[in-house]
Amino acid sequence: MYKIVIDSCGELPEELKKDEHFESVALELEVDGYRIKDDATFNQLDFLRRVKESSNVPKSSCPSPEQYMEAYQGEAEHVYVVTLSSGLSGSYNSAVLGKNLFEEEHAGEKQIYVFNSRSASIGETLIGIKIQEFEEAGMSFEEVVEKTEEYISSMNTYFVLETLETLRKSGRLSNLKAFIANTLNIKPVMGSTKEGLICQLDQARGMNKALEKMVRNMISRTKDCENRILAISHCNCPERAKMTKEKIEKLAKFKKIIIINTAGVSSMYANDGGVIMAV
């Protein structure tokens, strides 16, 4: 038996929400003192309205070690945990502390490993899917960990947002130059570093051109497309996500392309109209 625990920044497709091997651990969001749990009760449109009407930056808080400890319970002997990049959130450290505390109380009962996704959103989702693939192939716990870490090292995450204000105000863009020129409609093409931090890859005038550059950048950096799953998450812009998928399909053939609407944490950072891509 195995279990894959993913913090709620990782959006799960409907089939994985119903899969008993997957469990989500919720972060919490806050807008002007109003707290919102990032779980099945999350209302994206209401949240985006609150963010738009607020003059303050929304905040998020990572799951507690106790929440992770509770998720580690159950019959599964192998427990794999996938968290937001440790460079962007305290979720990874909380999951590790929860693991250490759990193992103190239940020595030798389970094998638990916490993966630093060095990504976010559907990057975490793809890692969970890959873990399940390895487990179902009959690999040992140690083999699954090794192969998954190799997969994480091969991954890249990309995004284009309507606005970077939430990222900037929250300090997630402290390593970037303040080049944003809203009056010129400049849209930066962003990506993740190998350490799981945020970097600028390119920029373009207008959303469509920026998405085009994001797709071409991704394809130029992705090897063995035919054997990889690509995931797109969007914040309240399904047509934009569909257009991005169509751009990709004209240039490369992937094993599978999935599209998911962003959950709470990703909605907070992507903002209305943002598109995230991971492969």
C-alpha positions in Angstrom: 0.0 0.0 0.0 1.1 3.5 -0.8 -0.1 7.1 -0.3 0.8 10.3 -2.1 0.3 13.4 -0.1 0.3 16.7 -2.0 -0.1 20.2 -0.5 -3.1 22.1 -1.9 -1.0 24.2 -4.3 -0.9 21.1 -6.4 -4.1 20.9 -8.4 -5.5 17.4 -8.6 -7.6 16.3 -11.7 -11.0 14.8 -10.8 -9.8 11.3 -11.3 -7.0 11.8 -8.7 -9.3 13.4 -6.2 -11.3 10.2 -6.3 -8.2 8.0 -6.1 -7.7 6.6 -2.6 -3.9 6.8 -3.1 -3.9 10.6 -3.2 -4.5 13.0 -0.3 -4.4 16.8 -0.3 -3.2 18.9 2.7 -4.7 22.3 2.7 -2.9 25.7 3.0 -4.9 28.7 4.1 -5.4 32.0 2.4 -6.3 35.4 3.9 -7.7 38.5 2.4 -8.2 41.5 4.7 -8.5 39.2 7.7 -11.0 36.9 5.9 -9.6 33.3 6.1 -10.2 30.8 3.3 -9.2 27.1 3.4 -7.7 25.9 0.1 -9.7 22.7 -0.1 -12.9 21.5 -1.8 -14.8 24.5 -0.4 -12.6 27.0 -2.2 -14.6 29.4 -4.3 -12.3 30.8 -7.0 -14.6 33.6 -8.3 -15.4 34.8 -4.8 -11.7 34.8 -3.9 -10.7 36.7 -7.0 -13.4 39.3 -6.3 -12.1 39.8 -2.7 -8.5 40.2 -4.0 -9.6 42.7 -6.7 -11.5 44.8 -4.1 -8.7 44.8 -1.6 -5.9 47.3 -1.5 -3.8 44.8 0.5 -1.8 41.8 -0.7 -3.5 38.4 0.0 -1.5 36.0 2.3 -1.1 32.3 2.5 -0.1 30.1 5.4 1.4 26.6 5.0 0.0 23.5 6.6 1.1 22.7 10.2 3.3 19.7 11.0 0.3 18.3 12.8 -1.8 18.4 9.6 0.9 16.5 7.8 1.2 14.0 10.6 -2.5 13.3 10.3 -2.1 12.8 6.5 0.6 10.2 7.2 -1.9 8.0 9.2 -3.5 5.0 7.6 -2.6 1.6 6.2 -0.1 2.8 3.6 3.4 1.5 4.3 5.0 3.9 1.7 4.1 7.6 2.1 5.4 10.1 -0.5 4.9 13.8 0.1 5.1 16.5 -2.5 5.2 20.1 -1.5 5.6 23.6 -2.9 9.2 24.6 -3.6 11.0 25.2 -0.4 12.3 28.4 -1.9 8.7 29.7 -2.1 6.9 28.3 1.0 7.4 26.8 4.4 5.3 23.8 3.4 8.3 21.6 2.7 9.9 22.3 6.1 6.5 21.7 7.8 6.1 18.3 6.1 9.6 17.3 7.1 9.0 18.3 10.7 5.7 16.3 10.6 7.6 13.3 9.3 10.2 13.5 12.0 7.5 13.8 14.7 5.5 11.0 13.2 8.5 8.7 13.1 9.3 9.4 16.8 5.9 8.2 17.7 5.6 5.4 15.2 9.2 4.1 14.8 9.6 1.6 11.9 5.9 1.7 11.1 6.2 3.4 7.7 8.6 4.7 5.1 8.0 8.4 4.5 9.8 10.6 2.0 9.2 14.4 1.5 9.9 15.7 -2.0 10.8 19.4 -2.5 9.0 19.8 -5.8 11.2 22.9 -6.7 8.0 23.8 -8.5 4.4 24.6 -7.7 0.8 24.1 -9.0 0.6 21.5 -11.7 4.3 20.8 -11.3 3.5 19.1 -8.0 0.6 17.3 -9.7 3.0 15.8 -12.4 5.3 14.6 -9.7 2.4 12.8 -7.9 1.4 11.2 -11.2 5.0 10.0 -11.7 5.3 8.6 -8.2 2.1 6.5 -8.8 3.5 5.3 -12.2 6.7 4.1 -10.4 4.7 2.5 -7.6 2.3 0.7 -9.9 5.3 -0.6 -11.9 6.4 -2.5 -8.7 9.4 -0.5 -7.8 10.8 -0.5 -4.3 10.4 2.5 -2.0 14.0 3.5 -2.5 13.7 3.1 -6.3 10.6 5.3 -6.4 12.4 8.0 -4.4 15.5 7.9 -6.7 13.5 7.9 -9.9 11.2 10.7 -8.8 14.1 12.9 -7.7 15.6 12.3 -11.2 12.3 13.3 -12.7 12.1 16.5 -10.6 15.6 17.5 -11.8 14.4 17.1 -15.4 11.2 19.2 -14.9 10.6 22.9 -15.8 7.8 25.2 -14.8 6.7 28.3 -16.8 4.1 31.0 -16.4 2.7 34.2 -17.8 0.5 36.4 -15.6 -1.7 39.4 -16.2 -0.1 41.0 -13.2 2.9 40.2 -11.0 1.8 42.4 -8.1 1.0 39.6 -5.7 4.3 37.9 -6.3 6.2 41.2 -6.0 4.4 42.4 -2.8 4.9 39.0 -1.2 8.6 39.0 -1.8 8.6 36.1 -4.3 10.2 38.2 -6.9 12.9 39.8 -4.8 15.6 38.3 -7.1 14.2 40.1 -10.2 14.7 43.6 -11.6 11.7 45.8 -11.3 11.2 46.1 -15.0 7.5 45.7 -15.2 6.1 48.3 -17.6 2.3 48.0 -17.4 1.7 51.1 -19.5 3.4 49.3 -22.4 1.5 46.0 -21.7 4.8 44.1 -21.3 4.2 40.5 -20.1 7.3 38.7 -18.7 7.6 35.0 -19.4 8.6 33.5 -16.1 10.1 30.2 -15.1 11.6 28.2 -12.3 15.3 27.8 -11.6 16.7 24.3 -10.8 16.7 25.4 -7.1 12.9 26.1 -7.3 13.1 29.9 -7.3 11.5 32.3 -9.9 13.4 33.7 -12.8 12.5 35.7 -15.9 13.0 33.9 -19.2 11.7 36.4 -21.8 9.1 39.1 -22.3 6.7 40.2 -24.9 4.1 42.9 -25.6 0.7 41.5 -25.0 -0.5 38.2 -23.5 -0.8 36.2 -26.7 2.8 37.0 -27.8 4.0 36.2 -24.3 2.2 32.8 -24.3 3.7 32.1 -27.7 7.2 32.8 -26.4 6.5 30.6 -23.3 5.5 27.7 -25.5 8.5 28.0 -27.8 10.9 28.4 -24.8 9.4 25.2 -23.2 9.7 23.2 -26.4 13.3 24.2 -26.9 14.2 23.0 -23.4 12.1 19.8 -23.4 13.6 16.5 -24.5 11.7 13.3 -25.3 8.3 15.1 -25.6 6.5 12.0 -26.8 7.1 10.2 -23.5 6.2 13.2 -21.2 3.0 14.5 -19.8 2.5 18.3 -20.0 0.2 20.1 -17.7 -1.4 23.5 -18.0 -3.3 25.3 -15.1 -5.2 28.5 -15.7 -6.8 31.0 -13.3 -10.3 31.6 -14.6 -9.3 31.6 -18.3 -10.1 28.2 -19.9 -10.1 29.6 -23.5 -6.6 31.0 -22.9 -5.4 27.6 -21.6 -7.0 25.8 -24.6 -5.3 28.2 -27.0 -2.0 27.5 -25.3 -2.6 23.7 -25.7 -3.3 24.2 -29.4 -0.1 26.2 -29.9 1.8 23.3 -28.3 0.2 20.7 -30.4 1.2 22.5 -33.6 4.9 22.3 -32.6 5.3 19.1 -30.6 3.7 15.8 -29.7 3.4 15.0 -26.0 2.2 11.7 -24.4 -0.7 13.6 -22.8 -1.7 17.3 -22.2 -3.9 18.0 -19.2 -5.6 21.3 -18.4 -6.7 22.2 -14.8 -8.2 25.3 -13.2 -6.0 26.7 -10.4 -6.9 26.0 -6.8 -6.5 28.5 -4.0 -2.8 29.1 -3.6 -2.1 29.1 -7.4 -5.1 31.5 -7.9 -3.6 33.8 -5.3 -0.2 34.1 -7.1 -1.4 33.7 -10.7 -4.2 36.2 -10.4 -7.2 36.3 -12.8 -6.0 35.4 -16.3 -2.7 33.7 -15.4 -1.4 30.6 -17.2 1.0 28.1 -15.7 2.7 25.2 -17.5 4.8 22.4 -16.3 6.5 19.5 -18.0 
